[in-house]
Amino acid sequence: MQGKLSDFYAVIPAGGIGSRLWPLSRADAPKFLHDLTGSGQSLLRDTWDRLEPLSGSDRIAVVTGRAHRAAVEKELPGVADLNVFLESEPRESAAAIGLAAAILHRREPNVIIGSFAADHVIQGTNRFEWAVEQAVAVAREGYICTIGIPPAEPSVGFGYIRSGDELKIKGAPAALLVKEFVEKPNLETAKRYVEARTYLWNAGMFIARADVILAELAKNEPELHAGLVELAEAWDDRDKRGPAVDRIWPGLKKIAIDYAVAEPAAAAGTLAVIPGHFDWDDVGDFASLAKLNSRGRGSDLAILGENARVLADASSGILVSQTNRVISVVGVKDIVIVDTPDALLVTTSEHAQRVKGVVDALKLTGRGDVL
């Protein structure tokens, strides 16, 4: 299938377990393999379906762990075998996206790649496609481009992008230069960002020529760049690939692409942003999952689970059931209950971000059997 953009390759990093969604999301069943929206298919499949019209099915690559290969290929029967790039262990987004850039650049020197997380929810397909098409036009001019989301509220859960002057690029009327990336703020700072109207949420989407990404890595993280280039040289030789991954991958630096590529490019004036006027959610915790599934009606109790047996009265929040247990919820607000065969989580939307701390504590106590 041919997509709209002949020089574009979509890359889906499918890694991480989504620890703030434990115990629903696990090491062997990470967030991107779940249906969290009621669409009837996984977040990973939803991501593929969004990208296929832009790139075509033959030009989508997935970067994932060896342990998830079978599940990923089951979810994406259209993915070409040569476009599944396997990590021996998680090494953060700069390594994952950089590996895809190095392999695809070796195959096609002028290729433009776009990285899109496997576990985000996007609604408004036409507006999403228009944003990506503009970002590709910007990337053709040698910029690294990201897609930022105009903030709907002063969220403290996202990093922000401060936009600057307009870029005059044909095919990208909304393109702006990026002045800086800023870390997740406190509430008062987030309020100032929203009032300023020049800040966008960082949605983690990056579009650029592969050679431009590699040049930025070579400048900022030369050892990481050297390892990725060496991997790419061996990748399409089946006999060399496995030994090269085992030897090189575990020693690669763990660093996010934001720090290794985006922030330095912003400082150098070579990072651009397209405001994305579509509904976007990273489903980062159970509070956002509750909001997503209650369709914004805060007084409702969102219920997930094919065989959920729930009695609810005057309650709100979210309940996820993977058992046959009858669960009764009476008179509680903003509750989070996740009932699985071997673990039970009870918290509130206010404290949903703290679930990751439970996962960290379980690791320290050696309870890997429930992770």
Secondary structure, 3 states (H helix, E strand, C coil): CCCCCCCEEEEEEECCCCHHHCCCCECCECHHHCCCCCCCCCHHHHHHHHHHHHHCHHHEEEEEEHHHHHHHHHHCCCCCHHHEEEECCCCHHHHHHHHHHHHHHHHCCCCEEEECCCCCEEECHHHHHHHHHHHHHHHHCCCEEEEEECCCCCCCCCCEEEEEEECCCCCCCCCEEEEEEECCCCHHHHHHHHHHCCEEEEEEEEEEEHHHHHHHHHHHCHHHHHHHHHHHHHHCCHHHHHHHHHHHHHHCCCCCHHHHHHHHHHHHCCEEEEECCCEEECCCCHHHHHHHHCCCCCCCEEEECCCCEEEEECCCEEEEECCCCEEEEECCCCEEEEECCCCEEEEEHHHHHHHHHHHHHHHHCCCHHHC
